[in-house]
Amino acid sequence: MFRFHKTLDIVTLFHKAGSPASTRAATILKQVSANATETATEDQASDHSHQTHPNRSRQEFELNVTEDPPTTDQLQTILEYVGKDKISSVVNGATSINEALKKFKESNENFKRPVIVDWNNGKALASDKESEILKMLEQVNAKS
């Protein structure tokens, strides 16, 4: 019998190689991704605590780390995900989506990194704080 597997959620880190904050965010995401993969591939006859306590770890996801800036469309989506009150955490000095897009077009260096985006679940975060990153990723499990 065939069984269709759900495609993995895609989580993107817009990364800046020389930035300690961005490096911390990348390390946290890689650890969460590795733990999720490990949980997903455990022997079915072994520990099932990940099934009985699904909120304890993130479902498996595909991690995409890029040093490229987002496209204009991606940026607009990211800004919608973070909400009006956090636009300035994504684009330097911006207080509205239009202003952020204008500043980004002037220079993509106005785009702050690290920015983490969970495209499938409509979430974005401009932070390297482990607690905030884990909270964003684990909120997805609460909905599942």
C-alpha positions as CSV (number, residue, x, y, z in Angstrom):
1,M,0.0,0.0,0.0
2,F,1.3,3.5,-0.9
3,R,1.5,6.2,1.8
4,F,2.0,9.8,0.8
5,H,4.4,11.6,3.1
6,K,3.8,15.2,4.0
7,T,6.4,17.5,2.4
8,L,8.7,19.1,4.9
9,D,8.2,22.7,6.0
10,I,10.9,25.1,4.7
11,V,12.7,27.3,7.2
12,T,15.1,29.9,5.7
13,L,17.8,31.7,7.6
14,F,18.9,34.9,5.9
15,H,22.5,34.7,7.1
16,K,25.5,37.0,7.3
17,A,28.7,35.0,7.5
18,G,30.8,37.4,9.6
19,S,28.0,38.2,12.1
20,P,28.2,36.5,15.5
21,A,24.4,36.9,15.9
22,S,23.8,35.2,12.6
23,T,26.3,32.4,13.3
24,R,24.4,31.8,16.7
25,A,21.1,31.6,14.9
26,A,22.5,29.2,12.3
27,T,23.9,26.9,15.0
28,I,20.6,26.9,16.9
29,L,18.6,26.1,13.7
30,K,21.0,23.3,12.7
31,Q,20.7,21.7,16.2
32,V,16.9,21.9,16.1
33,S,16.8,20.5,12.6
34,A,19.2,17.7,13.5
35,N,17.1,16.8,16.6
36,A,13.9,16.8,14.6
37,T,15.4,14.6,11.9
38,E,16.7,12.2,14.6
39,T,13.3,12.0,16.2
40,A,11.7,11.4,12.9
41,T,14.0,8.5,12.1
42,E,13.9,6.7,15.4
43,D,13.2,3.0,15.3
44,Q,9.4,2.6,15.5
45,A,9.7,-0.1,18.2
46,S,11.7,2.1,20.5
47,D,10.8,5.2,22.6
48,H,7.5,6.7,21.5
49,S,7.6,9.7,23.8
50,H,7.9,12.0,20.8
51,Q,4.5,10.8,19.8
52,T,2.8,11.0,23.2
53,H,4.4,14.4,23.9
54,P,4.4,16.0,20.5
55,N,5.1,19.6,21.7
56,R,8.6,18.7,23.1
57,S,10.3,18.8,19.7
58,R,9.8,20.4,16.4
59,Q,8.5,18.4,13.5
60,E,11.2,17.7,10.8
61,F,11.8,20.6,8.5
62,E,14.1,21.6,5.6
63,L,16.6,24.2,6.7
64,N,17.7,26.6,4.0
65,V,20.7,28.9,4.9
66,T,21.4,31.7,2.4
67,E,23.6,34.7,2.4
68,D,21.6,36.2,-0.5
69,P,19.2,39.0,0.3
70,P,15.5,38.2,-0.1
71,T,13.7,39.1,-3.2
72,T,11.3,42.1,-3.0
73,D,8.3,39.7,-2.9
74,Q,10.0,37.6,-0.1
75,L,10.7,40.7,1.9
76,Q,7.1,41.9,1.6
77,T,6.0,38.5,2.9
78,I,8.5,38.6,5.7
79,L,7.3,42.0,6.8
80,E,3.7,40.8,6.8
81,Y,4.8,37.8,9.0
82,V,6.6,39.9,11.6
83,G,3.8,42.5,11.8
84,K,3.9,46.3,11.7
85,D,5.4,46.8,15.1
86,K,8.5,44.7,14.2
87,I,9.3,46.0,10.7
88,S,12.3,48.0,12.0
89,S,13.8,44.7,13.3
90,V,14.0,43.5,9.7
91,V,14.8,46.7,7.8
92,N,16.9,49.5,9.3
93,G,14.9,52.6,10.2
94,A,11.6,51.5,8.5
95,T,8.2,51.8,10.2
96,S,5.9,50.7,7.4
97,I,6.0,48.1,4.7
98,N,6.3,50.7,2.0
99,E,9.1,52.5,3.7
100,A,10.9,49.2,4.3
101,L,10.6,48.2,0.6
102,K,11.9,51.7,-0.4
103,K,14.9,51.4,2.0
104,F,15.6,47.9,0.8
105,K,15.6,49.0,-2.8
106,E,18.0,51.8,-1.9
107,S,20.4,49.3,-0.4
108,N,19.9,45.6,0.5
109,E,22.4,46.3,3.4
110,N,19.4,47.9,5.1
111,F,18.0,44.3,5.5
112,K,19.1,43.2,9.0
113,R,20.3,39.7,9.6
114,P,19.8,37.1,10.9
115,V,16.2,36.7,9.8
116,I,14.5,33.3,10.2
117,V,11.4,32.6,8.1
118,D,9.1,29.6,8.4
119,W,7.3,30.0,5.0
120,N,4.8,27.1,5.5
121,N,3.5,28.4,8.8
122,G,3.6,32.2,8.2
123,K,6.2,33.1,10.8
124,A,9.3,35.3,10.7
125,L,11.8,36.4,13.4
126,A,14.8,38.8,13.3
127,S,16.7,37.4,16.3
128,D,19.6,35.2,17.4
129,K,18.0,34.6,20.9
130,E,17.6,30.8,21.4
131,S,14.4,31.2,23.4
132,E,12.7,33.2,20.7
133,I,13.9,30.9,17.9
134,L,12.7,27.8,19.8
135,K,9.4,29.4,20.7
136,M,8.7,30.3,17.0
137,L,9.6,26.7,15.8
138,E,7.7,25.0,18.6
139,Q,4.5,27.0,18.2
140,V,4.1,25.1,14.9
141,N,3.8,21.8,16.9
142,A,1.1,23.2,19.1
143,K,-1.1,23.7,16.0
144,S,-0.3,20.2,14.5
